[in-house]
Amino acid sequence: MEVKDFGAEYLIERIAVRSELKALIEQPPSKDIINRSLEVSIKSKNKKPCLVYGDSNINFYKVYETELQDFINCRLREIIKKLEHYKLTGDKVLVIGGGSKLPLLSAALKKKGFLISDNGAFDNLVGLVVEVA
Amino acid sequence: MVDKVRIKKYQQPKVKQWSQALEIPECLFVEDSITFYIRFLEGKHLIEINPITVNPTLVPVMEESQEQLGEDIENLDEFTGGIEL
């Protein structure tokens, strides 16, 4: 089994430390608030995408979209190619983990024909418990 | 090739002020500045910065342009924005 570090935590770290979010909110971004905001996900506001930072009314959708694309290019592209190969050979690919719930990415993976777990955030843990037991 | 950037004396107070406010080292502030400026020059800047003062509380954000808000959403569940896998 091949294990690579391409978790959502890396993306959240990037958004917190390297993105324009800090300029947008005029203070150091909180990873917890970013995480919570992503869990709330993107809403439609006058048919435009809106990703609100915490309890503010600050929309950081564009920042997220840019960082997510960078995350895909740097971390996911290679593995998605591999998974598509498995798909072509008839395998079903189930995407799990917190990252499977990421706004935009989840829908994009679905469009590619991957299955997204309903319980993505806890599947890693459940699988680990089964392995250990 | 420039491998060291000297912050001009007249810029130092502001750099110090914002580095402290954003809790980032000055070297990252300079790196961000270059990144944002290049994006701006290439017309790819993500946000418009209001003239602001250091403020410990979150303030309502400015009105965004329609272009900044991205494409229209027809179906939220299927919305992938501008990303490509």
Backbone of each chain as ProteinMPNN parsed JSONL, in Angstrom:
{"seq_chain_A": "MEVKDFGAEYLIERIAVRSELKALIEQPPSKDIINRSLEVSIKSKNKKPCLVYGDSNINFYKVYETELQDFINCRLREIIKKLEHYKLTGDKVLVIGGGSKLPLLSAALKKKGFLISDNGAFDNLVGLVVEVA", "coords_chain_A": {"N_chain_A": [[0.847, -1.192, 0.0], [0.462, 2.198, -0.811], [1.313, 5.197, 0.746], [0.638, 8.571, 0.907], [1.225, 11.99, 1.755], [-1.305, 13.88, 1.389], [-3.323, 15.282, 2.577], [-6.227, 17.168, 3.71], [-5.419, 18.877, 5.646], [-3.016, 19.996, 4.906], [-3.807, 21.732, 2.893], [-5.403, 23.5, 4.358], [-3.485, 24.574, 6.011], [-1.938, 25.909, 4.12], [-3.786, 27.836, 3.235], [-4.063, 29.271, 5.552], [-1.493, 30.244, 6.078], [-0.092, 30.998, 3.717], [-1.761, 32.259, 1.914], [-3.895, 34.869, 0.439], [-5.715, 35.361, 2.325], [-5.129, 36.446, 4.828], [-4.678, 39.091, 4.261], [-7.166, 39.781, 3.489], [-8.791, 39.486, 5.738], [-7.463, 40.973, 7.504], [-5.991, 40.131, 9.687], [-4.194, 37.48, 11.46], [-5.06, 34.423, 9.969], [-7.182, 31.859, 11.317], [-6.704, 28.435, 11.669], [-8.603, 26.698, 12.659], [-10.961, 28.116, 12.273], [-10.973, 28.307, 9.502], [-11.235, 25.617, 8.864], [-13.743, 25.078, 9.983], [-15.269, 26.78, 8.433], [-15.012, 25.587, 5.934], [-16.319, 23.244, 6.437], [-18.9, 24.163, 6.752], [-19.248, 24.925, 4.206], [-19.666, 25.967, 0.714], [-21.944, 28.47, -0.149], [-24.744, 29.663, -2.042], [-25.021, 32.917, -3.146], [-27.016, 35.198, -4.379], [-26.771, 33.698, -6.673], [-24.058, 33.509, -6.848], [-20.927, 32.101, -5.809], [-20.256, 31.682, -2.354], [-18.155, 31.679, 0.309], [-17.952, 31.766, 3.541], [-15.936, 33.315, 6.003], [-15.727, 32.004, 9.054], [-17.786, 33.465, 11.516], [-18.05, 35.839, 10.33], [-18.86, 38.209, 7.693], [-17.264, 37.851, 5.59], [-16.251, 36.948, 2.457], [-14.349, 34.397, 1.297], [-14.122, 32.936, -0.97], [-12.764, 33.066, -3.534], [-10.1, 33.032, -2.796], [-9.965, 30.516, -1.614], [-10.604, 28.874, -3.819], [-8.422, 29.348, -5.513], [-6.252, 28.416, -3.934], [-7.038, 25.779, -3.613], [-6.906, 24.805, -6.227], [-4.18, 24.977, -6.612], [-3.369, 23.162, -4.684], [-4.456, 20.833, -5.77], [-2.964, 20.677, -8.135], [-0.365, 20.388, -7.118], [-0.482, 18.278, -5.279], [-2.529, 16.375, -5.74], [-2.892, 15.677, -8.418], [-1.239, 13.673, -9.527], [-1.952, 11.349, -8.086], [-4.623, 11.138, -8.702], [-4.521, 10.518, -11.386], [-3.476, 7.954, -11.219], [-5.567, 6.679, -9.871], [-7.586, 6.904, -11.744], [-6.684, 5.162, -13.596], [-7.071, 2.725, -12.254], [-9.823, 2.786, -12.22], [-10.426, 2.52, -14.904], [-9.754, -0.078, -15.24], [-11.831, -1.342, -14.122], [-12.232, -1.149, -11.411], [-13.897, 0.102, -8.47], [-13.623, 3.253, -7.061], [-13.395, 4.513, -3.901], [-13.594, 7.49, -2.252], [-12.264, 8.726, 0.698], [-11.959, 10.231, 4.018], [-11.4, 13.507, 5.503], [-10.83, 15.266, 3.475], [-12.347, 14.41, 1.369], [-14.664, 15.689, 1.605], [-14.285, 18.258, 0.916], [-15.268, 21.444, -0.273], [-16.077, 22.042, -3.696], [-13.996, 20.254, -4.591], [-15.037, 17.764, -3.877], [-17.352, 17.62, -5.488], [-16.12, 17.753, -7.985], [-14.643, 15.393, -8.03], [-16.705, 13.536, -7.953], [-17.868, 14.044, -10.43], [-15.93, 12.991, -12.007], [-16.392, 10.388, -11.678], [-15.716, 9.083, -9.352], [-16.463, 7.516, -6.214], [-17.896, 9.038, -3.436], [-17.493, 8.889, -0.03], [-20.157, 8.668, 2.361], [-19.58, 8.977, 4.936], [-17.164, 10.219, 5.231], [-15.414, 11.678, 6.916], [-14.943, 10.032, 9.085], [-14.226, 7.552, 8.192], [-11.514, 6.876, 7.876], [-10.721, 6.512, 10.511], [-12.436, 4.44, 11.358], [-11.575, 2.404, 9.65], [-8.972, 2.132, 10.562], [-9.397, 1.195, 13.157], [-10.553, -1.279, 12.59], [-8.371, -2.492, 11.368], [-6.592, -2.66, 13.502], [-7.981, -4.19, 15.35]], "CA_chain_A": [[0.0, 0.0, 0.0], [1.242, 3.432, -0.909], [0.733, 6.266, 1.557], [1.213, 9.888, 0.603], [0.64, 13.06, 2.547], [-2.015, 14.886, 0.599], [-4.544, 15.532, 3.331], [-6.813, 18.509, 3.689], [-4.704, 19.735, 6.599], [-2.003, 20.736, 4.156], [-4.515, 22.814, 2.211], [-5.805, 24.479, 5.374], [-2.238, 25.239, 6.42], [-1.593, 26.842, 3.033], [-4.726, 28.96, 3.244], [-3.806, 30.069, 6.754], [-0.158, 30.859, 6.157], [0.473, 31.523, 2.482], [-2.732, 32.827, 0.969], [-4.275, 36.268, 0.607], [-6.767, 35.466, 3.34], [-4.733, 37.339, 5.921], [-4.884, 40.468, 3.808], [-8.613, 39.981, 3.371], [-9.411, 39.621, 7.062], [-6.63, 41.945, 8.225], [-5.415, 39.54, 10.891], [-3.755, 36.115, 11.146], [-6.172, 33.479, 9.86], [-7.215, 30.732, 12.239], [-6.929, 27.169, 10.951], [-9.874, 26.139, 13.138], [-12.076, 28.827, 11.617], [-10.967, 27.894, 8.091], [-11.79, 24.258, 8.854], [-15.188, 25.193, 10.251], [-15.873, 27.437, 7.259], [-15.067, 24.6, 4.855], [-17.381, 22.285, 6.799], [-20.178, 24.833, 6.427], [-19.193, 24.83, 2.743], [-19.992, 27.106, -0.159], [-23.372, 28.769, -0.328], [-25.038, 30.5, -3.202], [-25.536, 34.238, -2.773], [-27.373, 35.795, -5.676], [-26.229, 32.749, -7.666], [-22.595, 33.558, -6.834], [-20.393, 31.289, -4.705], [-19.905, 32.437, -1.157], [-17.542, 30.874, 1.368], [-17.829, 32.772, 4.596], [-14.924, 33.057, 7.025], [-16.285, 31.952, 10.411], [-19.068, 34.145, 11.728], [-18.012, 37.167, 9.698], [-19.511, 38.179, 6.379], [-16.166, 37.928, 4.623], [-16.301, 35.863, 1.471], [-12.99, 34.091, 0.811], [-14.271, 31.898, -1.998], [-11.742, 33.115, -4.581], [-8.845, 32.605, -2.165], [-10.066, 29.066, -1.472], [-10.553, 28.253, -5.14], [-7.031, 29.435, -5.991], [-5.402, 27.521, -3.146], [-7.449, 24.4, -3.894], [-6.339, 24.435, -7.531], [-2.75, 24.777, -6.378], [-3.303, 21.909, -3.926], [-4.706, 19.758, -6.742], [-1.815, 20.596, -9.043], [0.862, 19.953, -6.421], [-0.608, 17.085, -4.439], [-3.533, 15.374, -6.101], [-2.918, 15.343, -9.846], [-0.559, 12.392, -9.772], [-2.708, 10.235, -7.508], [-5.891, 11.027, -9.451], [-4.171, 9.786, -12.612], [-3.362, 6.533, -10.852], [-6.899, 6.168, -9.542], [-8.341, 6.783, -12.996], [-6.212, 3.925, -14.214], [-7.8, 1.643, -11.58], [-11.217, 2.894, -12.646], [-10.498, 1.981, -16.264], [-9.654, -1.536, -15.187], [-13.075, -1.875, -13.56], [-12.348, -0.973, -9.958], [-14.63, 1.248, -7.93], [-12.739, 4.013, -6.173], [-14.121, 5.212, -2.851], [-12.761, 8.55, -1.675], [-12.611, 8.898, 2.115], [-11.183, 11.246, 4.713], [-11.984, 14.851, 5.552], [-10.627, 15.907, 2.182], [-13.397, 14.016, 0.422], [-15.802, 16.594, 1.823], [-13.894, 19.634, 0.584], [-16.093, 22.098, -1.286], [-15.606, 22.005, -5.09], [-13.246, 19.029, -4.883], [-15.958, 16.637, -3.765], [-18.184, 17.6, -6.701], [-15.252, 17.473, -9.142], [-14.322, 13.958, -7.986], [-17.941, 12.842, -8.333], [-18.016, 14.2, -11.878], [-14.955, 12.086, -12.635], [-16.848, 9.014, -11.514], [-15.299, 8.489, -8.089], [-17.511, 7.453, -5.198], [-17.54, 9.813, -2.246], [-18.083, 8.261, 1.151], [-21.09, 9.491, 3.137], [-19.031, 9.123, 6.285], [-15.751, 10.426, 4.897], [-14.584, 12.213, 7.999], [-14.64, 9.009, 10.091], [-13.85, 6.273, 7.574], [-10.105, 6.59, 8.195], [-10.688, 6.031, 11.889], [-13.103, 3.131, 11.397], [-10.666, 1.473, 8.983], [-7.831, 1.913, 11.445], [-9.869, 0.352, 14.265], [-10.716, -2.631, 12.045], [-7.018, -3.021, 11.155], [-5.959, -2.928, 14.795], [-8.767, -5.22, 16.064]], "C_chain_A": [[0.882, 1.242, 0.0], [0.553, 4.53, -0.109], [1.429, 7.578, 1.216], [0.503, 10.944, 1.425], [-0.028, 14.072, 1.625], [-3.349, 15.205, 1.262], [-4.988, 16.977, 3.272], [-6.096, 19.461, 4.648], [-3.648, 20.581, 5.91], [-2.63, 21.947, 3.473], [-4.899, 23.912, 3.203], [-4.597, 25.276, 5.858], [-1.834, 26.287, 5.378], [-2.495, 28.076, 3.056], [-4.419, 29.885, 4.423], [-2.509, 30.873, 6.643], [0.243, 31.584, 4.879], [-0.506, 32.279, 1.59], [-3.008, 34.298, 1.252], [-5.339, 36.454, 1.684], [-6.396, 36.455, 4.435], [-4.904, 38.805, 5.546], [-6.369, 40.802, 3.756], [-9.247, 40.238, 4.738], [-8.624, 40.552, 7.975], [-6.125, 41.436, 9.562], [-4.982, 38.108, 10.568], [-4.923, 35.155, 11.066], [-6.054, 32.337, 10.86], [-7.534, 29.456, 11.464], [-8.258, 26.534, 11.381], [-11.054, 26.8, 12.432], [-12.137, 28.45, 10.137], [-11.623, 26.522, 7.96], [-13.307, 24.29, 9.014], [-15.897, 25.789, 9.034], [-16.015, 26.445, 6.111], [-16.136, 23.55, 5.145], [-18.759, 22.866, 6.505], [-20.363, 24.829, 4.914], [-19.664, 26.096, 2.01], [-21.507, 27.259, -0.261], [-23.527, 29.634, -1.575], [-25.642, 31.812, -2.726], [-25.783, 34.992, -4.062], [-26.746, 35.002, -6.817], [-24.715, 32.787, -7.765], [-22.083, 32.758, -5.643], [-19.924, 32.143, -3.533], [-19.371, 31.464, -0.098], [-17.175, 31.841, 2.495], [-16.788, 32.359, 5.629], [-15.567, 33.146, 8.41], [-17.643, 32.624, 10.5], [-19.085, 35.536, 11.108], [-18.873, 37.144, 8.437], [-18.461, 38.324, 5.284], [-16.178, 36.693, 3.726], [-14.888, 35.577, 0.947], [-13.016, 32.98, -0.243], [-13.113, 31.896, -3.0], [-10.381, 32.652, -4.054], [-8.837, 31.078, -2.061], [-9.904, 28.375, -2.823], [-9.113, 28.228, -5.681], [-6.125, 28.451, -5.262], [-5.753, 26.051, -3.408], [-6.865, 23.936, -5.233], [-4.841, 24.147, -7.404], [-2.508, 23.444, -5.663], [-3.498, 20.708, -4.865], [-3.482, 19.572, -7.634], [-0.593, 19.975, -8.359], [0.726, 18.59, -5.764], [-1.512, 15.991, -4.995], [-3.444, 14.859, -7.532], [-2.378, 13.934, -10.116], [-1.407, 11.207, -9.29], [-4.037, 10.045, -8.248], [-5.655, 10.266, -10.763], [-4.115, 8.284, -12.335], [-4.736, 5.931, -10.611], [-7.754, 6.003, -10.801], [-7.946, 5.513, -13.737], [-6.947, 2.732, -13.609], [-9.245, 1.601, -12.062], [-11.391, 2.264, -14.035], [-10.426, 0.46, -16.275], [-10.832, -2.16, -14.438], [-13.233, -1.715, -12.065], [-13.251, 0.204, -9.628], [-13.691, 1.964, -6.964], [-13.578, 4.814, -5.192], [-13.188, 6.238, -2.216], [-13.22, 8.803, -0.246], [-11.76, 10.008, 2.724], [-11.872, 12.601, 4.651], [-11.893, 15.555, 4.207], [-11.712, 15.567, 1.169], [-14.61, 14.919, 0.532], [-15.472, 18.036, 1.416], [-14.799, 20.232, -0.495], [-15.375, 22.136, -2.638], [-14.939, 20.677, -5.434], [-14.173, 17.809, -4.869], [-16.802, 16.501, -5.036], [-17.35, 17.24, -7.936], [-14.885, 15.991, -9.201], [-15.521, 13.122, -8.414], [-18.105, 12.877, -9.848], [-17.086, 13.262, -12.636], [-15.335, 10.622, -12.455], [-16.366, 8.334, -10.252], [-16.472, 8.479, -7.118], [-17.038, 8.213, -3.966], [-18.261, 9.192, -1.051], [-19.039, 9.225, 1.865], [-20.509, 9.809, 4.507], [-17.523, 9.396, 6.202], [-14.864, 10.833, 6.061], [-14.168, 11.128, 8.985], [-14.183, 7.676, 9.506], [-12.408, 5.883, 7.869], [-10.0, 5.927, 9.553], [-11.282, 4.623, 11.984], [-12.191, 2.067, 10.774], [-9.479, 1.12, 9.849], [-8.205, 0.98, 12.593], [-10.001, -1.095, 13.781], [-9.343, -3.286, 11.856], [-6.391, -3.471, 12.466], [-6.648, -4.108, 15.487], [-8.444, -6.613, 15.544]], "O_chain_A": [[1.891, 1.323, 0.701], [-0.645, 4.765, -0.266], [2.657, 7.67, 1.237], [-0.676, 10.806, 1.75], [0.614, 15.005, 1.141], [-4.368, 15.375, 0.593], [-4.254, 17.872, 2.854], [-6.152, 20.681, 4.491], [-3.414, 21.731, 6.28], [-2.064, 23.04, 3.472], [-4.74, 25.1, 2.922], [-4.676, 26.483, 6.084], [-1.442, 27.403, 5.719], [-2.029, 29.207, 2.916], [-4.503, 31.109, 4.312], [-2.441, 32.029, 7.061], [0.845, 32.656, 4.935], [-0.093, 32.881, 0.599], [-2.441, 34.893, 2.169], [-5.805, 37.568, 1.923], [-7.242, 37.21, 4.914], [-5.228, 39.647, 6.384], [-6.774, 41.947, 3.953], [-10.121, 41.093, 4.88], [-9.063, 40.876, 9.079], [-5.862, 42.223, 10.471], [-5.356, 37.572, 9.525], [-5.71, 35.075, 12.009], [-4.952, 31.907, 11.202], [-8.501, 29.4, 10.705], [-8.949, 25.912, 10.574], [-12.016, 26.137, 12.044], [-13.223, 28.292, 9.579], [-12.447, 26.291, 7.075], [-14.046, 23.626, 8.287], [-16.985, 25.353, 8.659], [-17.017, 26.456, 5.396], [-16.777, 23.031, 4.231], [-19.667, 22.158, 6.068], [-21.482, 24.741, 4.409], [-20.001, 27.117, 2.61], [-22.238, 26.284, -0.437], [-22.577, 30.238, -2.073], [-26.637, 31.827, -2.002], [-24.841, 35.377, -4.753], [-26.255, 35.568, -7.793], [-24.137, 32.171, -8.66], [-22.72, 32.731, -4.59], [-19.285, 33.18, -3.707], [-20.07, 30.544, 0.325], [-16.223, 32.616, 2.4], [-16.755, 31.212, 6.075], [-15.908, 34.233, 8.876], [-18.53, 32.389, 9.679], [-20.012, 36.314, 11.329], [-19.542, 36.148, 8.16], [-18.731, 38.847, 4.202], [-16.123, 35.556, 4.194], [-14.301, 36.4, 0.244], [-12.072, 32.203, -0.383], [-12.544, 30.842, -3.284], [-9.618, 31.982, -4.75], [-7.84, 30.429, -2.376], [-9.154, 27.407, -2.948], [-8.656, 27.225, -6.229], [-5.332, 27.742, -5.882], [-4.874, 25.189, -3.424], [-6.388, 22.807, -5.351], [-4.314, 23.21, -8.002], [-1.579, 22.704, -5.987], [-2.794, 19.704, -4.761], [-3.025, 18.45, -7.856], [0.113, 19.152, -8.941], [1.692, 17.83, -5.694], [-1.281, 14.808, -4.745], [-3.869, 13.741, -7.824], [-2.983, 13.134, -10.83], [-1.557, 10.205, -9.988], [-4.513, 8.92, -8.398], [-6.492, 9.47, -11.188], [-4.629, 7.466, -13.099], [-5.041, 4.832, -11.073], [-8.549, 5.069, -10.901], [-8.76, 4.881, -14.408], [-7.394, 1.838, -14.327], [-9.813, 0.532, -12.282], [-12.373, 1.569, -14.299], [-10.949, -0.203, -17.17], [-10.831, -3.358, -14.154], [-14.259, -2.102, -11.505], [-13.359, 1.166, -10.389], [-13.038, 1.323, -6.141], [-14.365, 5.676, -5.582], [-12.123, 5.891, -1.706], [-14.398, 9.06, 0.005], [-10.952, 10.638, 2.042], [-12.793, 12.818, 3.865], [-12.768, 16.342, 3.845], [-11.968, 16.327, 0.235], [-15.479, 14.918, -0.34], [-16.307, 18.928, 1.564], [-15.061, 19.592, -1.513], [-14.15, 22.253, -2.674], [-15.271, 20.049, -6.439], [-14.095, 16.942, -5.74], [-16.946, 15.409, -5.585], [-17.811, 16.516, -8.818], [-14.822, 15.403, -10.281], [-15.383, 12.135, -9.136], [-18.438, 11.869, -10.47], [-17.391, 12.802, -13.736], [-14.69, 9.728, -13.004], [-16.575, 7.132, -10.082], [-17.361, 9.327, -7.192], [-15.905, 8.039, -3.515], [-19.477, 8.999, -1.068], [-18.777, 10.424, 1.964], [-20.897, 10.783, 5.152], [-16.731, 8.878, 6.988], [-13.72, 10.394, 6.177], [-13.148, 11.273, 9.659], [-13.796, 6.772, 10.247], [-12.107, 4.709, 8.087], [-9.299, 4.93, 9.733], [-10.704, 3.734, 12.609], [-12.055, 0.967, 11.31], [-9.03, -0.026, 9.88], [-7.437, 0.09, 12.96], [-9.606, -2.026, 14.483], [-9.164, -4.47, 12.14], [-5.747, -4.517, 12.538], [-5.991, -4.925, 16.132], [-9.006, -7.597, 16.024]]}, "seq_chain_B": "MVDKVRIKKYQQPKVKQWSQALEIPECLFVEDSITFYIRFLEGKHLIEINPITVNPTLVPVMEESQEQLGEDIENLDEFTGGIEL", "coords_chain_B": {"N_chain_B": [[21.202, 38.753, -9.882], [18.837, 39.169, -7.36], [19.181, 38.351, -4.088], [18.74, 39.224, -1.647], [16.551, 41.371, 0.005], [16.213, 44.714, 0.674], [14.466, 46.443, 3.043], [13.137, 49.553, 2.694], [13.831, 52.497, 4.635], [11.674, 54.237, 5.055], [9.587, 52.551, 4.676], [9.726, 50.739, 6.645], [8.359, 51.098, 9.243], [5.631, 50.56, 8.61], [5.806, 47.99, 7.532], [6.678, 46.613, 9.757], [4.535, 47.069, 11.496], [2.374, 45.751, 10.172], [3.365, 43.193, 9.895], [3.441, 42.409, 12.512], [0.732, 42.615, 13.137], [-0.379, 40.666, 11.476], [0.931, 38.538, 12.356], [3.231, 37.385, 11.166], [6.575, 36.646, 10.007], [8.906, 39.211, 8.929], [10.207, 38.525, 6.594], [8.429, 36.796, 5.331], [6.374, 38.53, 4.908], [7.499, 40.206, 2.986], [7.863, 38.344, 0.93], [5.179, 37.641, 0.418], [4.304, 40.132, -0.434], [5.615, 40.456, -2.878], [4.51, 38.285, -4.26], [1.76, 39.013, -4.31], [1.919, 41.405, -5.724], [2.862, 40.623, -8.203], [0.711, 39.045, -9.017], [-1.178, 41.057, -9.14], [-0.164, 42.671, -11.201], [-0.429, 40.915, -13.267], [-3.084, 40.802, -13.488], [-4.427, 39.008, -11.943], [-5.183, 39.241, -9.353], [-6.771, 38.472, -6.279], [-8.247, 39.738, -4.375], [-9.488, 42.956, -3.433], [-7.795, 45.409, -1.812], [-8.833, 47.342, 0.839], [-8.208, 50.709, 1.939], [-6.943, 50.563, 5.055], [-6.789, 50.353, 8.655], [-4.893, 48.934, 11.341], [-6.795, 46.561, 12.933], [-8.208, 44.912, 15.563], [-10.554, 43.463, 15.474], [-12.852, 41.635, 13.397], [-13.919, 43.071, 10.37], [-16.692, 44.084, 8.321], [-16.516, 42.981, 4.982], [-15.493, 44.54, 1.908], [-17.578, 45.423, -0.901], [-17.666, 43.006, -3.39], [-16.448, 42.646, -6.732], [-18.359, 41.447, -9.532], [-16.845, 39.782, -11.117], [-14.883, 38.898, -9.381], [-16.318, 37.226, -7.775], [-16.667, 34.867, -9.072], [-17.966, 32.169, -11.178], [-21.494, 31.731, -12.07], [-23.73, 29.903, -9.927], [-25.476, 27.051, -10.618], [-26.298, 24.584, -9.652], [-25.692, 23.702, -6.464], [-24.685, 21.264, -5.418], [-23.368, 20.143, -7.521], [-21.507, 21.957, -8.161], [-18.372, 23.024, -9.249], [-16.802, 25.176, -9.489], [-13.966, 26.941, -10.67], [-12.126, 24.949, -10.817], [-9.849, 22.392, -11.931], [-9.359, 18.975, -12.359]], "CA_chain_B": [[20.085, 38.15, -9.148], [18.678, 39.717, -6.013], [18.835, 37.319, -3.108], [18.383, 39.886, -0.387], [15.745, 42.569, -0.256], [16.335, 45.672, 1.78], [13.246, 47.235, 3.251], [13.52, 50.964, 2.823], [13.58, 53.041, 5.969], [10.343, 54.836, 5.142], [8.599, 51.464, 4.649], [9.922, 49.838, 7.788], [7.306, 51.115, 10.288], [4.421, 49.88, 8.128], [6.117, 46.556, 7.42], [6.711, 46.102, 11.125], [3.165, 47.138, 12.02], [1.522, 44.717, 9.583], [3.937, 41.88, 10.219], [2.976, 42.087, 13.866], [-0.736, 42.427, 13.112], [-0.687, 39.401, 10.796], [1.739, 37.511, 13.039], [4.13, 36.713, 10.221], [7.894, 37.29, 9.978], [9.028, 40.225, 7.874], [10.629, 37.899, 5.329], [7.222, 36.281, 4.673], [5.644, 39.731, 4.469], [8.115, 40.63, 1.723], [7.544, 37.321, -0.074], [3.766, 37.836, 0.07], [4.184, 41.393, -1.182], [6.029, 40.188, -4.261], [3.493, 37.395, -4.849], [0.526, 39.762, -4.56], [2.191, 42.418, -6.74], [2.922, 39.933, -9.506], [-0.681, 38.712, -9.355], [-1.843, 42.308, -9.496], [0.329, 43.074, -12.522], [-0.944, 39.963, -14.252], [-4.548, 40.881, -13.455], [-4.978, 37.811, -11.295], [-5.326, 39.466, -7.91], [-8.001, 37.852, -5.805], [-9.033, 40.636, -3.525], [-9.123, 44.366, -3.477], [-7.488, 45.817, -0.447], [-9.312, 48.672, 1.221], [-7.321, 51.425, 2.847], [-7.386, 50.112, 6.37], [-5.885, 50.491, 9.788], [-4.85, 47.696, 12.105], [-8.036, 46.46, 13.686], [-8.214, 43.565, 16.139], [-11.816, 42.751, 15.243], [-13.206, 41.466, 11.996], [-14.801, 44.116, 9.856], [-17.372, 43.642, 7.101], [-15.665, 43.119, 3.809], [-15.969, 45.43, 0.848], [-18.373, 44.832, -1.973], [-16.801, 42.391, -4.377], [-16.921, 42.773, -8.099], [-18.964, 40.204, -10.017], [-15.772, 38.925, -11.638], [-14.196, 38.275, -8.252], [-17.167, 36.225, -7.136], [-16.635, 33.612, -9.814], [-19.069, 31.885, -12.092], [-22.804, 31.521, -11.468], [-24.029, 28.562, -9.44], [-26.778, 26.527, -11.03], [-26.613, 23.525, -8.695], [-24.602, 23.71, -5.473], [-24.109, 19.923, -5.243], [-22.513, 19.819, -8.671], [-20.682, 23.123, -8.464], [-16.933, 22.775, -9.114], [-16.074, 26.436, -9.641], [-13.034, 26.979, -11.798], [-11.032, 23.999, -10.607], [-9.684, 21.288, -12.882], [-8.608, 17.836, -11.792]], "C_chain_B": [[20.021, 38.725, -7.728], [18.333, 38.593, -5.047], [18.549, 37.924, -1.736], [17.596, 41.137, -0.724], [15.868, 43.483, 0.946], [15.045, 46.472, 1.881], [13.663, 48.671, 3.518], [13.069, 51.515, 4.176], [12.153, 53.575, 6.107], [9.246, 53.765, 5.131], [8.632, 50.625, 5.928], [8.815, 49.895, 8.852], [6.049, 50.367, 9.864], [4.639, 48.37, 8.027], [6.088, 45.924, 8.802], [5.3, 46.017, 11.698], [2.319, 45.976, 11.494], [2.066, 43.308, 9.823], [3.465, 41.44, 11.602], [1.483, 41.787, 13.872], [-1.111, 41.08, 12.51], [0.079, 38.227, 11.384], [2.562, 36.687, 12.044], [5.497, 37.401, 10.28], [7.996, 38.26, 8.81], [9.432, 39.606, 6.538], [9.405, 37.339, 4.577], [6.364, 37.445, 4.166], [6.184, 40.187, 3.11], [7.776, 39.631, 0.608], [6.096, 37.461, -0.547], [3.585, 39.072, -0.798], [4.526, 41.182, -2.648], [4.986, 39.324, -4.971], [2.245, 38.177, -5.236], [0.742, 40.768, -5.686], [2.239, 41.788, -8.131], [1.51, 39.557, -9.957], [-1.422, 39.959, -9.831], [-1.446, 42.726, -10.909], [-0.232, 42.17, -13.624], [-2.475, 39.919, -14.265], [-5.196, 39.699, -12.781], [-5.193, 38.016, -9.799], [-6.718, 39.021, -7.468], [-8.884, 38.819, -5.039], [-8.613, 42.07, -3.764], [-8.94, 44.824, -2.046], [-8.036, 47.221, -0.213], [-8.222, 49.397, 1.984], [-7.79, 51.166, 4.268], [-6.372, 50.436, 7.446], [-5.911, 49.17, 10.538], [-6.06, 47.648, 13.033], [-8.134, 45.046, 14.25], [-9.504, 42.794, 15.897], [-12.091, 42.663, 13.755], [-14.146, 42.582, 11.559], [-15.504, 43.581, 8.614], [-16.507, 43.91, 5.891], [-16.327, 44.031, 2.787], [-16.861, 44.691, -0.149], [-17.424, 44.231, -3.003], [-17.361, 42.601, -5.778], [-17.511, 41.44, -8.533], [-17.889, 39.241, -10.507], [-15.084, 38.179, -10.502], [-15.01, 37.137, -7.657], [-17.219, 34.912, -7.897], [-17.887, 33.391, -10.622], [-20.377, 31.648, -11.342], [-22.966, 30.073, -11.005], [-25.41, 28.153, -9.925], [-27.237, 25.461, -10.038], [-25.436, 23.388, -7.728], [-23.905, 22.357, -5.354], [-23.134, 19.561, -6.365], [-21.526, 20.928, -8.99], [-19.194, 22.826, -8.223], [-16.109, 24.049, -9.325], [-15.16, 26.397, -10.845], [-11.942, 25.932, -11.689], [-11.032, 22.894, -11.667], [-8.87, 20.191, -12.239], [-7.581, 17.316, -12.787]], "O_chain_B": [[21.016, 38.758, -7.004], [17.29, 37.954, -5.186], [18.169, 37.225, -0.796], [17.952, 41.875, -1.643], [15.653, 43.073, 2.086], [14.602, 47.095, 0.916], [14.43, 48.962, 4.437], [12.084, 51.07, 4.766], [11.507, 53.391, 7.139], [8.112, 54.033, 5.528], [7.687, 49.901, 6.241], [8.371, 48.847, 9.32], [5.466, 49.626, 10.656], [3.769, 47.578, 8.389], [5.541, 44.837, 8.992], [4.923, 45.016, 12.308], [1.634, 45.299, 12.262], [1.3, 42.351, 9.94], [3.139, 40.275, 11.832], [1.024, 40.845, 14.517], [-2.045, 40.426, 12.973], [-0.094, 37.08, 10.973], [2.574, 35.457, 12.09], [5.578, 38.595, 10.569], [7.265, 38.144, 7.826], [9.049, 40.1, 5.478], [9.346, 37.398, 3.349], [5.716, 37.346, 3.124], [5.417, 40.513, 2.204], [7.446, 40.024, -0.511], [5.815, 37.408, -1.745], [2.823, 39.068, -1.765], [3.827, 41.661, -3.541], [4.623, 39.583, -6.118], [1.731, 38.031, -6.345], [-0.145, 40.967, -6.515], [1.727, 42.345, -9.102], [1.155, 39.725, -11.123], [-2.187, 39.917, -10.794], [-2.3, 43.092, -11.716], [-0.473, 42.606, -14.75], [-3.078, 39.104, -14.963], [-6.37, 39.409, -13.009], [-5.367, 37.046, -9.062], [-7.701, 39.179, -8.192], [-10.111, 38.72, -5.06], [-7.512, 42.343, -4.241], [-9.81, 44.649, -1.193], [-7.744, 48.156, -0.959], [-7.386, 48.752, 2.617], [-8.912, 51.514, 4.633], [-5.221, 50.757, 7.151], [-6.842, 48.38, 10.386], [-6.309, 48.57, 13.809], [-8.143, 44.079, 13.488], [-9.539, 41.58, 16.101], [-11.636, 43.489, 12.964], [-15.049, 42.98, 12.295], [-14.967, 42.713, 7.927], [-15.847, 44.946, 5.796], [-17.537, 44.256, 2.803], [-16.868, 43.462, -0.2], [-16.48, 44.89, -3.437], [-18.57, 42.715, -5.979], [-17.187, 40.405, -7.95], [-18.008, 38.028, -10.333], [-14.745, 37.002, -10.624], [-14.45, 36.193, -7.099], [-17.774, 33.934, -7.395], [-18.745, 34.265, -10.747], [-20.377, 31.397, -10.136], [-22.418, 29.147, -11.603], [-26.397, 28.843, -9.666], [-28.399, 25.429, -9.634], [-24.332, 23.01, -8.12], [-22.684, 22.296, -5.209], [-22.204, 18.778, -6.174], [-20.792, 20.849, -9.975], [-18.807, 22.425, -7.125], [-14.879, 24.007, -9.339], [-15.525, 25.888, -11.905], [-10.936, 26.013, -12.393], [-12.071, 22.523, -12.212], [-7.821, 20.443, -11.647], [-6.859, 16.365, -12.488]]}, "name": "protein", "num_of_chains": 2, "seq": "MEVKDFGAEYLIERIAVRSELKALIEQPPSKDIINRSLEVSIKSKNKKPCLVYGDSNINFYKVYETELQDFINCRLREIIKKLEHYKLTGDKVLVIGGGSKLPLLSAALKKKGFLISDNGAFDNLVGLVVEVAMVDKVRIKKYQQPKVKQWSQALEIPECLFVEDSITFYIRFLEGKHLIEINPITVNPTLVPVMEESQEQLGEDIENLDEFTGGIEL"}
